[in-house]
């Protein structure tokens, strides 16, 4: 169920402003791809175009193609809702639904889409998803309590469980650890390592050590200056990016010499 | 006195003079006593007001001498704020007291089980008015809530550009519309449809909903706007269509606030008199049918019985006060209901 994503000549616009320029890349299945780069370089924006979440922002549109195993996500007649059912997303701040219990949060993808499911299938899906997110042991005795009562790190893992309950092909993570403490971060990073066995994982991070720890491939984005569009500078094996980058800009950023 | 002496001697840059804690109360008592002595009990209000003014001047001067300018300003402004609060509560307490003491005279079983049909002299009740108020307000709510809620959903979730701005502008204008104009609108509308001089409960409900819709739109709009965008995004990222996101995520998250707003909007229109005078009219008999004949509401009942009394007839005056008390109690119950709803439906944190 893990799928390859090919991006070709992708430009992202907010109205007249071009936020991301000419990105071409391939994201391999069953691997973790990390996007790094300074704030405002368009890496989150680019991530959102991979499941058409940027369309939620008024005036945002893309040019170019994104294909998932040969299917163009921006082809005519493609329904963004269907795209998002196959490409899950986890956000920077944990956002469990406050009106729902832990169990209902995991099942949100099913119930919110009005899909029918037998009670035993639901039980099984909840357990499988929570185990998949390394949260089952911590919450199995309080599945009926509100999800917002968990700690920040647990909430984020609940959001991951909610995303993988939809059985997506790809999992996008937009700085999933930036609001968490180091221990919760470690838990999420371990989880990312396990998730890549089944999913294509793409993660945006500000933490370069994190990118080095969890990812197989790293893409470095940069901007020439304020108001200029973000560009993909270099993409390669994580080892290579961190030890022997081919671009000067990448080396400067990784070693802390930028600006 | 030794302690006072030692504190005086250890004055440092961090200590300053301080009035004893009882000083404000003592000054207030003295000022009021002086006011009463000078002006006498005949002019009680004047004595109290001049006592308060005297207190303000004295406490500011005293504090200025002993404690310095900053604390004097603090004491003066604190006293002014408390005085404003007391002034604001005076009418509230007075109204509650008057309505209770006068309204309880006829707050009996007969009042709640009889209409005014064929009543001359004593007896009679407001059952027809209570039923009318409940029916007309219920009808107004049934009309206003769907329209108002959907308008606010449009404004928050879909509205872009000039159309949304125009709607917002007209909602603002409608919020300030005089209630008699709403009554005239409903009267004209129903006269056009059913002939001049038409009177019915439903036309009153339409007049009330004209007043109620903008309140519902405004309050629900506020509530929908405070639902974090992150929750909408979380739902979209799960492949949930926009309309299901609104129905199943956005609305449940803020339903407590929306319902509170609706209840407060009901409380706002339940006491309307003028538009109902034009549309629902007054009748002494029971009328359970919203769509035919005149229908009495409590404000109209109060107004009519007061007018009948000529300002002197105690039987009618007592009825009017009992009617006011019932109306106040209904509004009070609605406000309590709003609080319970807010507490019951609010998202639980589980901590």
Interface residues (C-beta under 8 A of the other chain):
Chain A: X51 X53 X56 X58 X81 X82 X83 X84 X85 X86 X88 X89 X91 X93 X95 X96 X97 X98 X99 X108 X109 X111 X112 X113 X114 X145 X146 X147 X148 X149 X159 X162 X163 X166
Chain B: X160 X228 X230 X231 X232 X233 X234 X235 X236 X237 X238 X239 X240 X241 X244 X245 X248 X249 X252 X253 X347 X348 X349 X350 X351
